[in-house]
Amino acid sequence: MEIKIRKAQDQDIPRIGDLLLQVHEVHRKGRPDLFTEGGRKYTDGQLNVLLKDETRPIFVALDETEKVVGYSFCVILEGDGQNQIRHRTLYIDDLCVDENVRHQHIGQKLFERTKEYAREIGCYDLTLNVWACNESAMRFYESQGMEMLKKEMETIL
């Protein structure tokens, strides 16, 4: 499958919305105590705002028909320099590949483009969070060379 990666545009919003539903469903199945049925991380209105925010780039993967088959939401973070060495981080807020075309290296291409962008803008590192219930995502990120930075832990009361 021929894949092209570019920054997201307004016309991509409906398809990004479909993919956001897929991601939400993975999280809902893994943590039904936290995620509602049928939700998604961003509304169309919020996506409209994000597309205009230079500190929150969104990349999309397009197949040969120009259909969006994946995305990578990013956030540029600047360290405060108070108790850590000041540095710039590119945080992957969300990365998704359409469940119908997974295992075709689309996620790898999105990840590589995101990492390349981080280098282009002078980032020190690339970070993200993964839900513990999403073991396939953890395996994917580890296969891309990512390592554990820290753990967030909980106890349910």
C-alpha positions, 0 to 999 in steps of 0.5 A, a space after each residue: 500500500 502506497 502511503 503519503 504522510 502530510 499535515 492534517 487539513 480541514 477536509 480530514 476532520 470527518 475521517 479523523 473523527 472516525 479514527 478517534 472513535 476507534 481509539 476510544 473503543 480500544 480504551 473503553 474495552 480496556 478500561 470500561 470503568 473510565 471510558 464511556 461508550 461512543 465517546 472520542 477525545 476531540 469534537 469536530 470543533 476542537 479539531 478545527 482549533 487544533 489544526 490552526 495551533 502551530 504548537 499542536 501539529 497533526 500528521 495524517 497518513 493517506 492511502 493511494 485514494 487519498 483516504 486518511 488511514 491514520 494520524 499522529 497528534 503531537 504537542 510541542 512542549 518546552 521544559 521550564 528550566 527550573 529543576 530540569 535542563 531546559 529542552 524541547 519535547 515533542 509529545 505524541 498525544 495520540 497515534 492511530 491507524 485504521 483497524 482495517 489496515 493495521 499491520 501494513 507499516 502505516 504506524 511505523 511510517 507515521 511514527 518515523 515522520 513524527 520523529 523526523 519532525 521532532 528533529 526538524 524543530 530541534 527537539 531533544 526527545 519524543 515522548 508519549 503515554 500508553 494505557 497499560 491495557 493496550 499491550 499491542 500499542 506498547 509492543 509497537 512503540 517498543 519496536 520503534 525504539 521507545 523505552 520506559 521513561 516513567 510509570 503512572 500508577 493508581 489504586 482504585 478506591 
